[in-house]
Structures are given as structure tokens and as C-alpha cells.
């Protein structure tokens, strides 16, 4: 009977093993086939992602290489000197150096006639290069095939009209071998010939000699793709359209029975496409081979597994009999071990509770009483108490929380603190505060039965934090009372001492200011007498040389002492708050003329080069404090002259950075090449009596007050002053102030006897900035103006105009120019035009020494730089009194229909209102939720896409002021010119000034008047 059962069990084990083996074999085969299909689909998906990533990276490498070469060429052009352009030999020498430096096939220039100038000579084969030398406005990149079939890259950039031997160079280009250009860009296939990289032009021509990894017989990719079978919705026509429009993408196709995937992406700055190709068929074949091997190994493994299962089944039957015998003893042993573990855990938990109780007792020792409060049931249990039963609850007492604590407030808490105490213990208030805070506390004063006052603190914390509960609500709290009387009284004593010290310091400061102010005034009276009597004594006829020397030294010392007293008086006025700004109409042009006269002479005497320039449009008159602004300039320029050694230079640059609502923001930049200052000293520069080096002070003479006074004056004018300096190299101060525009008219009534609009003026100056400024200033006055950069160009242009019977009415010639100076130019021009044309010399230097020579050369008058329209008109008046009055130009008014506006507004309802208002005039609006998004949208847009920016000031992430400043700082053509209009509820004058200083053109206060908004857009949009 037992043997029969064993045979039956054996048969069942064998049959079961075979069934398991069959199931595993069929499952493995089906899974292998399915896995192979899924793998092929995954390969296609991963290939597209892989291709897109690789193509993007290679495109960045190629684009960076092109931009680097463009930057190298622009740098090479900017380093051209006048000697390099003096003749063709010098230019060729410079071209040879540049070609060797950058490993170029050719570094050449093109003139207006299409003649090419290379390091080896001139060439007239411009038609072999795809360069539009007449109309090029930005860098152009093209490909050139030579006779040998090799390819090279041509990069051309426009250049400012460069004179060379009577010709004008308009284009500079470099020729780079294609292999050199693509150095560092791997275009070879991988070792398995599964991936290929290439570059094509927009019409499909390859920049290398291989199309589709060598699989295609055609020389053109787009032609080859016409013979391919595309997957999904792709087609050869769509691919050609993407290439022509510079649009990237990924396509899968079959070419010559080979499955392939191609990724293509445009290369920035060119019409090229970078492609990356993967041969999926090769990968699929390898995957199939691997899958078949896995399937075979799996079948073998399944067969062996079935044998092992059969053996294990037989063996387990024997083991089962032995296991039954041992089971009883093992179960009993496990039960005993389980009881011992539970007993040990209970003992350990008891020890932990004891330690926790001791720890809680130690932590609570700071509290004179501790309570557990259930806020939902109003139940309060006392856990610690240091008071007698007559004074308060004892440990274990249960009471109503609100009733007991309210009674305590009414009987013990001082009346001045009672209301805040009652609010603090309100259950709703406790829940609300503990949602945000872990612990809440209240300090208050108590009054005992004997009238003794003590300070206590009541603290509460949730038994469980609000965030740890599902309903995020605190239901129970721990409450503790602490005696803080000693701590509070010590803190109050310290606060009282600090307040007394502050009051004493303020009183001492007022006393010091009062003393300095009084003493300065008292000292000035005898000082004026000393200086006056000293001047009288110096005029005595019978003075000895020794006595005269003594008197001159007395006068110098007295004047220095008087300037020191003036500085102290100015500082005392500033500190006492008695400095008052005047708002008076003053001539800004006269102010600059006085400054230039003072420091031009000082620089000439010391052997320094002084230059004053105006960038852009600056009015001749403003409303403000002329004397304070003059003092700021004199202080800074005086230091620049004082601390700059012989042979150095001092420069003053004036620029209007913003203009709106009859206010102009001016930036005054004063730079020198003097001794400079260390970076460690710069933070102390504007402190009173601050001096970096006492030896330098003794050498140059300094009170240490000038910069402190300057900074205070600028800040009183709601301006800003910055300084940049490097030891041994020089210093630059940047002063920004906002002045009100003046209603003063630059045209005197006597000017109406001449028609300014009919005048033809030529400005001759080697400084392009000065020419541009003159053109702007004269254009604002309605005067037509042309400019040239040298005397030779001027003579040729004058001769041409004379030949056409259209001579210039006025010539403005810079005095000091390289090659042919202003006087020589005037002499040559006078021989051409005769005496009818007026010639005026413009200069930043004194002209007394050259006056006679200039008049002999035919110069009619002189005008000091910088140029202002009223100064020029004054000189015109003497020569053109009989001409008709000038007509006025019609006011500019832009058409708003179809304009693109970028709106930065964080409040959705405000943004929606502005959109609706602008839609009334059919204006397109692009909305940004904050300043950061507005900056990103503007940066990503095409140049000139946005006609204006409407900018809210207060926004999250980045406010409007920062966004406007960062837009102005972008390196793109429209960043400096696009109108930016502030729309904000900040309506004070300081807010308007901050908007203008950030680079905005206008400031509109909310709520916005629609007519004002449209009028502002019409006036600012070009």
C-alpha cells in the first residue's frame, strides 16, 4: 500500500514538472518575441531623443565657432590704427599678422567699388564671393567652392567707412578652410557605422563629401530624400520646407531598404542645418541576434530548472517526514522565546517612561505652574504647581480653562496688560497662532495682594503640531507660567540706558554742529580782513622781493584756511539739515563753459589733457540749484587735477539718460588717469576727514571734507554718486541727478531774421561721438548738418558741393585733428569757397595762441566745446540776419494700429483692463506676469518686435525698475531704444526719478488715463 502511494506521487511529480516546463517554454518564446518588438520601438524612441540631444550639442559647437570667428574679426577690425590705414602696404602687413594669428586662408577688405584688398594684393573677383558689399548691415556667412573642389567658409561683417588711399572700405571678410572651421566638431561616424553627423546648406548641399553616411549616390541630401520612404506623416516636401525655413525636426525613413532616423537643427547665425543620422536597421539586427541568443539560453535554463524542480519535489517529501517530528519541539521553543522578548520590551518601555518623566520634570522646573488644556472641551488639568492651595490650583486639579484663566486676569494681571492677556488666552486665537508658530508667549505685569508688581510670562505649545494632524488644527495645548521679573527689569534698565545714551549723542552732535557753524562764521570775519589787507599790501610800490614772497605765502595760506573753513561750514549745514536747494532757471551750457574754462586752464598749466564731451541730446537750460551742481563738479574735477601727475588726462562726459514729464536725468562721468585709490579705502571715501594716505595729504593738500560734502549734496538733490578706482591707474566718478526742464527758448527773438531750415552746415571732427552730438544738437534746432572725420574728406566734399553750385553756408572745424589740423583745413577750404561761407573753429582748448594764425587762414570765429545750439546760433546771427524765419517741424505722432506692446503686470485684473483699453486702438499685447518673465520675453523676441514696453513697478520675483535696467543692459540693437513706460501707483517725485534713472522713458501714475496712455505711446514710438 505504501509503495503504491509512492509510485502515484512520483508520476504526479513528473507530469507536473513537464507541464511547468511547457508553460515556461511557451511563455519564454512569447515574451522574447514581444520584448524584441518593444525593444525595436524603444530603440526608435531613444534614437530620436539621443539624436535631438547630440544634434543640439553639435549645433552649439558649430554656432560658437562661427560666433568666435565673427568676434575675432570684429576685434581685428577694432584694433586697426590710423597707421594701418595710411597706405596699402601698412594694411597688408596688418592683414598678414591677423591671418597668421587666426589661421585664416584670407583676411580681406572690400571697398565701395567691389575691389578686394588682401595681404597678397588686390583682387577684382568679388563675384566669386556671396558678399553684398553695397547693402551689408550685419555679419553674413556663406560657403565657397574653389576649383579643386575643397570648401571654405566666408564670414563678412560691415565696417565703418574706413578711408584708404582715396577709397572707402565698407566690408571686412575672412576665408577659413572648412576643415579648420569645423575643427573640434566630430563629423565622423562611430566605430559601428551606426551614427553619422553632417552639415548641409538650406538647399541640401553637404559641407563634407558624404550624404546619408555614404549610403546615398546623390550629392544633395534633399534630392536623395525624394527616393526615401518616410514613416508617419513625414515627407520629402516637408523636409525641404524645414530646410528652407530654418526649422529643426526629426524624421524616420527607409532608404535603399535601410531603416534610418535623421535629426536636423538650424545653426544659429547661418542658413545651415546640422544633421545626425542613426541606422536603426543595424541596431535592430544586433538586437535580434542578442534576443535569439537569450531565447536559446532561456530554453536550456528552463529544461534544467524542470529537472531541479523534480529532484527538489522528491527530496522535499523525505524532508517533510523529518520536519513533522521536529515541528512540535520548535513551536514550543519559539513560544518561550516570544514571551521572554515581550517581557524585556515591557521592562525597557517602563524605564523609558521613567526617564521621560524625569526629563519633563527637569525641563518644567523653570515654570512655577504647568497645565494641560483641552481646547475642545475647555478642560484644564494642573500638572505642576508651586503655589499654596489658597493662591491657586494644585497638581491633579481639574477646572474650566476659560473661567479659571479669566478670573486670574481680572484678579492678578495689571489693568494695562489685562486686555492683551484675555485676547491671548482666547481658544480661537490660540488655534490660529499655533497653526503658524510652534510656541506662543505673552509677557505681562501682575499685581499681588500686597501691591507688589512682578513680571510673568505665559507660554503655550501644541500637544501635537497643527501640520501633524489631518485637520491641521490644534486641539490640546501645554501651558506654563514663568517668573521673568528679574530678566524684564534688567532689560528695561538696559533699554533706558541706551535711550539716554542716544539722546546724549544726538545732543552732542547738535552741539558740535552748532559750534562748528558759529565758529566758522566767527573766523571768516578776521580771515576776510587778513586776505584783503594782504592783497592791498601786495600792491604797495616799494615792496622788497623778500617781503613780497612773505605776503604771497600769507595769501596762499589764508586762502587755503578759508577753503577749509568753507568746507567745515558746508558740512555743518548739511549735518544740521539747514541746506536748502534752489530751483532756479540756469544755463547749463554756461555752467559747462565755466567749468571747462577753469579746469582747461588748470590742466594746461599742469601738462594734463582735458576733454569734455556730451553724448546725445542735452538742453542748454535746466531748473535746479546751479551753485550746488557747480560745487559737485568743482570738488570732483579739482581732485582729479590735483591727484593726476603731469602727462595724464582728465575727462568730463555728460549724457541725458532719461527724459519724461518735464524732467531730465543727467549722468556726469568724471575720469582721470591719476594715482587712484585702493579697494580697501573706497568704502571710507565719503566719510568726513577721511584720508587714505597722510603723506599724500601733505603732498597734495586736502581737508578730507570735499568728498563727504559732495556725496551729501548729491543725495540732497535725490541723486546718486558712484566711484570706481584702481591704485596707480586712475579714478572714475559717476554722478546721476535729475533736473526739471526749463521753458527757456534757445532761439532769441533776434534769431528770426534768418531761416535756420535753409542753412547747410558741415561739421569736421575726428571724434565720431563729437560729430554725432553736433548733428543731434543742430538737428534739434532745425539745421541740416553733415559730418566728416578728417580735413581731407572735408576738402573733397566742399569741392564737390561747389561744383554742383550747392555750397555749404557754415563749416564747423575741430582745431586739433591728426594729419591736417583745423587751421590748415580752414586755409585749404577758404581757397576753394572764397569768402562767402562762414568758418568757425570748435575746440576744448584756449585759442589765444592761434588766434592770429586762424584769422589769417580765413577763420571767422571760435566756439568752445561742447557744442550747444544757442552758442552756434549766436555766431550765425552775425552772418545770416537777412534770411527768412525758420519753419517748425510738425510734431511726431506714431500710428498705433498693429503695434506690438509687451505688458508687465502681476495683477490679472489690471492686465485684463490694459489689454481691453489697448484693443480699442487695435494694438497687439503680449502679457508677462512679472519683471523676470518680461525680461525673458524681450530677450527671446526678434530685434524690433516690440514697439514699446508697459512696465508695472512693484512685481514679485523681479520688480519693474530692475527689469527695465536689465533690458537696457542687453547686447541687442533695440535694447537702448525701445520705449519703456512705467505704470504704477507710486506717484511721488522720487518715484519718477527712480524710473528715469532705471532707463524708463515715461512714468504714468495709476489709475491710467486712456488719452494720456495713447498720447505717450504716440509720442515715444518711432
CORVEN-V307920 format. One line per field, one symbol per residue. ss: DSSP state (2 for helix, 1 for strand, 0 for the rest). psi: psi as a letter, one per 30 degrees, with the letter a starting at -180 (. if undefined). burial: I if it has 9 or more other ideal C-beta (glycine too) atoms within 8 Angstrom, else O. Layout:
# CORVEN-V307920
ss: ???
psi: ???
burial: ???
This chain:
# CORVEN-V307920
ss: 02222222222222222222222222222222222222222222222222222222222222222222222222222200000000022222222222222200011111100001110011100222000000000001111110000011111111111111001111111111122220000000000000111111000011000002220000012222200011000002222222222000111111100111111111000000111111122222222222222222222222222222222222222222222222222222222222222222222222222222222222222200111111000011111110000000000001112222222222201022222222220022222222000011111111100000111111111100022200000001111111102222222222222222222222222222222222222222222222222222220000002222222222222222222222222222222200000001111222222222222222222200111111100000111102222222222222222200000011111111111100111111111100000022220000000000022222220000022222222222000111111100011111111111100000002222200222011111000222222222222200011111002222222222222000000111110000000222222222222000011111100002222222220000111100002222222222200000000000000000000111110002222222222220000111110022222222220000000111100000000222222222000000000011111100002222222220000111100002222222222200
psi: eeeeeeeeeeeeeeeeeeeeeeeeeeeeeeeeeeeeeeeeeeeeeeeeeeeeeeeeeeeeeeeeeeeeeeeeeeeeeffkleefgeleeeeeeeeeeeeeegikekjllkafggkkjlffalkghfffkikiffgkflkkklkkkaffflllkkjkkklkjkkjhflkkfkklkkkkeeeegkfjjglllfghfkkklkllfgfkkfagkkhgffkflfkeeeeffgljklbglleeeeeeeeeghklakkklkkhgkklkkkkkkkkglglkklkkkjfeeeeeeeeeeeeeeeeeeeeeeeeeeeeeeeeeeefeefeeeeeefeeeeeeeeeeeeeeeeeeeeeeeeeeeeeeeeeeeeefffkfkkkkkjfefgkkkkfkkglleffallkfkklkeeeeeeeeeefekkeffeeeeeeegkeeeeeeefffkekklkklkljlfggkklklkkkkkkekleffleghkkfklkkkkkjgeeeeeeeeeeeeeeeeeeeeeeeeeeeeeeeeeeeeeeeeeeeeeeeeeeeeeffkfhkleeeeeeeeeeeeeeeeeeeeeeeeeeeeeeefgfkkkkikkljeeeeeeeeeeefeeeeeefhljkkkkkkakklfklkajeeeeeeeeeeeeeeeeegklkfalkkkkkkjflkkhgkkjkjjjjllhafallfffefgegkkgkkejeeeeeefjkfgfeeeeeeeeeeeghakklkklkkffakkkjkklklkkkgkkfjlffffgkjeffkjkkkjkfjeeeeeeeeeeeefggkkklklgleeeeeeeeeeeeeghilkekkjkkejkldjaeeeeeeeeefefbgekkkkkklglkgefgeeeeeffgkelkkkllkkeeeeeeeeeffhfgllkklkkkkkjlkfkglkkjkjkfjeeeeeeeeeeefeghkkkjkkfleeeeeeeeefllkgekflkjjlejllekleeeeeeeeffkilefeffkkkkkjlfjgleeeeeeeeffglfljkkkkkkeeeeeeeeefek.
burial: OOOOOOOOIIOOIIOIIIOIIOOIIOOIIOOIOOIIOOIIOOIIOOIIOIIIOIIIOIIOIIIOIIIOIIOIIIOIIOOIOOOIIOOIOIIIIIIIOIIOOIOIOIIIIIIOOIIIIIIOOOIOOIOOIOIOIOOIOOOIIIIIOOOOOOIIIIIIIOIOOIIIOOIIIIIIIIIIIIOOIIOOIOOOOOOOOIIIIIIIIIOIIIIOOIIIIOIIOIOIIIIIIOOIOIOOOIOIOIIIIIIOOOOIOIIIIIIOOIIIIIIIIIIOIOOIIIIIIIIIIIIIOOIIOOIOOIIOOIIOOIIOIIIOIIOOIIOOIOOOOOOOOOOOOOOOOOOOOOOOOOOOOOOOOOOOOOOOOOOOOOOIOOIOIIIIIIIOOIIIIIOIIOOOOOOIIOOOOOIOIIOIIIOIIOOOIIOOIIOIIIOIIOIOIIIOIIIOOOOIOIOIIIIIOOOOIIIIIIIIIIIIIIOOIOOOOIIIIIIIIIOIIOOIIOOOOOOOOOOOOOOOOOOOIIOOIIOIIOOIIOIIOOIIOIIOOIIOIIOOOOIOOOOIOOIIOIIOOIIIIIIIIIIIIIIIIIOIOOIOIIOOOIOIIOIIIIIIIIIIIIIIOIOIOIIIIIOOOIIIIIIIIIOIIIIIIIIIIIIIIIIIOOOIIIIIIIIIIIIIOOIIIIIIIIIIIIIIIOOOIIOOIIOOOIIOOOOIIOOOOIIIIIIIIIIIIIIIIIIOIOIOIOOOOIIIIIIIIIIIIIOOOIIOOOIOIIIIIOIIIIIIIOOOOIIIIIIIIIIOIIIIIIIIIIIIIIIOIIIOIIOOOOIIIIIIIIIOIOOIIIIIIIIIIIOIIOOOIIIIIIIIOOIOOIIOOIOOIIIOIIIIIIIIIIIIIOIIIOIIOOIOOIOOOOOOOIOIOOIIIIIIIIOOOIIOOIIOIIIOOOIOIIOIOIIIIIIIIIOOIOOOOIOIIIIIIIIOOIIIIIIIIIIIOIOOOIIOOIIIIIIIOOOOOOIIIIIIIIIIIIIIOOOIOOOIIIOIIIIIIO
